[in-house]
């Protein structure tokens, strides 16, 4: 399953919360989440010492993330995460969630580029 969402804000933090809950329900043991929102990562890293408007959501995510053997939220530059952005365009207002058990054809070329070593 590949959770994707661009530019997390208040609404995005709620999306993150939903993905964490879904991953826990599905029995995921290790969850690494990448976002292009540096602000969200900074808020996450200081979740116990800050009181932002999304603090209650982040606190709940932190509580749920304790159920995983490993959980991390990290920043990834948008240009480094093209697969996620292409997949994000596959969902819409009517279809809000996408789940793939294998790579869809729309990202195969990107995966090949990501996995092909660059000669130095």
N, C-alpha and C positions, 0 to 999 in steps of 0.2 A: 504494500500500500504506500502511496506517495502523497503525503499531505502537502498542499501548496497554497500559498496566499501571498500576494504582493503587498508591500508597504503596510505593515501592521500598525494600527492605531487602536483606539478604544474598541472599535468593532473587530479589528483583527485579533486583539487579545481574547475576545470572546470566541473567535474561531479557533485560536490556539487551545483554549480551554476545552472546546468540543473535541478537537483531535486527540488531546491527551486522554480524555474520558473514553473515546472510541478505541484508542490503542489499548487501554487497560482492559476494556470489555472484551477485546479480541485476544487477550492473553499475551500481548507484546511484553517482552521482558526488558529489552533495551531500546530506548527511544532517543534518537538524535534528531533534533529539529533545527533546520537552518532557516533564517529569515534575512531579508534585505533591509530590515529595520534596526539600525544601530541603536536608536533610542529604546526600543523594546529590550534589547540585550542588556543595555546599561541599567534599565529599571529592574530587569530580572536579577542581575548580579548584585543589586542592592535591595532586594525585595524585603529583607528584614529590617532595613534602616531607613527606608523612604516611605512616604505617604502620598504617592501620586494618585490621580483620579482612578487609575486602574489597579491600585494596590489590592483591593479585595479579590479581584479576579486572579491576579498573580499569586496571592497567598493561597487561594484555592487550588490553583495549578500546582504550586509547590507541595501542598498537602497530598494531592493525588500522585504527584511524581515520585513520592516516597515509596510507592508500591512497585516501582520498576527497579530492577537490579542496577540499571544505569540510565540516567536521564541527563541530557544536555541541550541547552539552547544556545546557538551560536550564530554570529553574523556571517553571511556569505554575500559577497558582492553580486549584484544582479547579473553581471556578465559571466560570473562563474557558475551560475545556476540556470542556464538556458533551458534545461530539460524541465525544471519545475515551472518555468514561465510558459512554455509551450503546453504543458499539461493543464495549467491553470486556465488557459484559453479554451480548453475542451469542455469546461463547465459553464453554466449560464445562470441567469436568474431563475429559470424553470428547473434546471438540473444543477443543484448546488453542491453535489458531491460526486467525485469520480474515484473509482477504485479499479486498479489494473493489477492482474496477477502475473502479467508478463508485459514487456515493453510494447506499447502501441507503435504502429508503423510511423506515426508522425514524429517520433523522437529517435528512431533507430539511427539516423545519420548523426545526431548529436551525441548519442552514446558511443558510436564508433569513433568520433572525433575525441571525446573525453578519454577513451581507453587506448587510443593509439599514441605510443610514445613519440615524442618530438626529438628528432635528431639534433644533437648539439654540435 
